[in-house]
Amino acid sequence: PYKKANAGRKLEGQQDAVELDGSYSVKFSQCVDVRTKNEDLFSDELIAYAQSGSVVSSKSFVLFHVCQGDNCYYESDDDLYIVDLGTYLANVATYHADKRQNFCEACERFQDTCVVEEEEVEEEEAVEGEEAAEEDGAEGEAEEGEDEPEEEGEEEREGEEAEGQEEDEPDRKLKTASRRAANYIDCDQCFAYDCYADDEADGDVDDGAQQQQNMEELERQVSEWIANLGECQESGSQDANGNSLYIGVMCDSYGDGVELAVFLDEECSMYTSEYSFNSVYNPDYDANEINYVTYAENYIKIAFEETMSCLEVEYDDPNEEQDENAAEEEEERYEMNEYCEGLLNDEAMDFNNCEAENGNEEEEEAQDDQYAWYTFDIEDADDIGEVCQVVYQMQGEYYHAYDESSSGTWYSRNSNGQIITVSAQNNQGNKSPGLSGGAIAGIVVLIVGVIGAAGFVLTKKNKAATTTAEYQGGQLS
């Protein structure tokens, strides 16, 4: 984490592009599905379900803003880029999953700055107690002689004493004040994240330190699980014919978020609406005893709600004088972090350079009336250049394959149909399952390997009556 990256990069498809660096941020805009050509849909086993829409061959892509500043306040259609959903998830969601550990690594480098030794704290408390007792005594004497005029110079002496007390304030408070004006580590956040839980004077590891180690290991595993989810995973469940079912991610029904879905192939290219993720996900698969979804849910959702900074954060050492070569130091501050570097790789393109070309030739070809129901947007969804052109040609009329009436949804929406964000749920005291991104302080993590599966629930909308064929492979073994 916090690995050095190239200072900047230009995206594929950019002409005379501005070089991107750590001064930029990434913000989700829209999720889009493209229907892909897949001959497997015409197999005897699947053709009826493909015709009814129960099985769809598609791939999801994300449109996102790359804008300067830390909140993308001035986002516009001119700064849109496109990348496949798996790449977006593997970088942006893991950024949030790794946030605490990355920050704690920086805290460890400045432990001497943030950690006040217990002896110093006790000494300060003792001095404060003595001063308080002296003040109480002085107040008593003042009350006895309150009618006597105040001696000349007494007020001046009190002012000098107060000034002396300010000079004797602990170093930590001085450093805290200086942090507000400089790029110093936020010691308060270090303690809020419990970064020093395993710091023991005698070198022993206590229960708190064990919990800290367990938390770090769990966060590492959750981050890895999120990245793997974007690449497609076996669910550990099969249909009645013994065929493996796979789990992955795809755009939600409205394109404003992401859903966990079930697929029929190992590339997660054939989505089936006859399963919900919750019905096939097996936390015990491969001897895992942790329901990773419970902990990954918020990180995944936040990736589509909050802005991600591309800055490779570097903190100043408060014990060292500032480098006189400020210009060079300022340039180093704008290095791009590994998450944006991974997102803005060769697979990402400037969406505004994806000029629409001729329509899909394959789709325009004459077809037998028997297969008139079959349409697709693109033959090769692995070519980001072709995908970009196809999506650009849609002119905002985007397609979304996910059927939440059948497969369920993990989102709650307000009366206007907008997703209720993780931060809004936390503010309302209705926290979603899992570790809340950027708000982990105070959680208690059980020892890894003993954590039970928590309840992750997909809610289903009422499914309308249909006369289309039902998928018969839906019995779990």
Sequence and secondary structure as in RCSB ss.txt:
>XXXX:A:sequence
PYKKANAGRKLEGQQDAVELDGSYSVKFSQCVDVRTKNEDLFSDELIAYAQSGSVVSSKSFVLFHVCQGDNCYYE
SDDDLYIVDLGTYLANVATYHADKRQNFCEACERFQDTCVVEEEEVEEEEAVEGEEAAEEDGAEGEAEEGEDEPE
EEGEEEREGEEAEGQEEDEPDRKLKTASRRAANYIDCDQCFAYDCYADDEADGDVDDGAQQQQNMEELERQVSEW
IANLGECQESGSQDANGNSLYIGVMCDSYGDGVELAVFLDEECSMYTSEYSFNSVYNPDYDANEINYVTYAENYI
KIAFEETMSCLEVEYDDPNEEQDENAAEEEEERYEMNEYCEGLLNDEAMDFNNCEAENGNEEEEEAQDDQYAWYT
FDIEDADDIGEVCQVVYQMQGEYYHAYDESSSGTWYSRNSNGQIITVSAQNNQGNKSPGLSGGAIAGIVVLIVGV
IGAAGFVLTKKNKAATTTAEYQGGQLS
>XXXX:A:secstr
      S B  BT SS   B TTEEEEEEEEEEEEB  GGGGSTTTHHHHHHTSEEEEEEEEEEEEEESSS TT 
 GGGEEEEEHHHHIIIIIHHHHTHHHHHHHHHHHTHHHH   HHHHHHHHHHHHHHHHHHHHHHHHHHHTTTS  
 TTHHHHHHHHHHHHHHTS HHHHHHHHHTTS    HHHHHHTTTTTT  TT    HHHHHHHHHHHHHHHHHHH
HHHHTT EEEEEE TT  EEEEEEEE TTSSSEEEEEESSTTS EEETT  HHHH  TTGGG  S HHHHHHHHH
HHTTTS EE B      TTS   S HHHHHHHTT B HHHHHHTSTT EEGGG    S  HHHHS   GGGTT  
 SBS TT HHHHHHHHHHTTT  B    HHHH BS  B TTS B  HHHHHHTT   SS  TT  TT     TT 
        B        S   S     
